[in-house]
């Protein structure tokens, strides 16, 4: 068996789970016999070694770097979106994006749903005041059971969220561009629809979860009339990309009570500016684009990449 080498440059200044560590090297080499993993700790080291590299694992790869990478055949990244690896010319170059995020994002979404439905913010407030507020809290309590959940963007992430919601007794409507076979875990009440049917679907939605990718096709896809069509008791969740609506439209829907609340992990501008009105809204839960983060993030990526190497022949050049 010939030895294959892969050059790794995965570092992040803020999120520890996004840094490639020695134990990750050991895990990847154990999952792919005959693979030699070379780790770079900074961009200069990576750029210096790039001319000899045939395969790399990175967060970012710039178009200008291709000229110094004549032997490159594979770029692999844990990221799901292509914002950081969007090459104009990639002929003869395989690009492998992460697809493992769904289970982690589903946990965040379900946590946010329970945060709202179980009145946790009010309970914390009453706890700080040392008040046994049974009446006030009980009036706010709701259940996921029999909830009507609409998932806008029913790809891998949307599918993973839906599958984990079914044990709670939710009815799921998945919206995607093209209809595809109904998942095995669906019940007779669950359905797949296209966005053309949005008006009727939105009117019957208790939770609207957006898991759409970024890009021109999804820019501004949600407009004021979409928020207006939702029941006032509906909660909104965005774990896709922040380009899908104008922030002012969402702020208006939240301020006027057109929707009950929102869990937001992604934004049109990141970091979210301090001037954003979203920071001050009591019915909003904000996370700084971390819905897929967990200590075993890179372990999941490595397991997925190893499987692709074996099943898809990513290193068979």
Secondary structure, DSSP 8 states (H G I E B T S, - for coil): ---EEEEEE---SS-GGGS--HHHHHHHHHHSTTEEEEE-SSHHHHHHHHTT-SEEEES---GGGGGG-TT--EEE-S-SSSTT---S--TT-EEE----THHHHHHHHHHHHHHHHTTHHHHHHHHHTT---HHHHHTT---STT-EEEEES-SHHHHHHHHHHGGGT-EEEEE-SS-----TT--TT-EEE-GGGHHHHHHT-SEEEE----SGGGTT-S-HHHHHHS-TT-EEEE-S-GGGS-HHHHHHHHHTTSSSEEEES--SSSS--TT-GGGG-TTEEE-SS-TT--TTHHHHHHHHHHHHHHHH-TT--
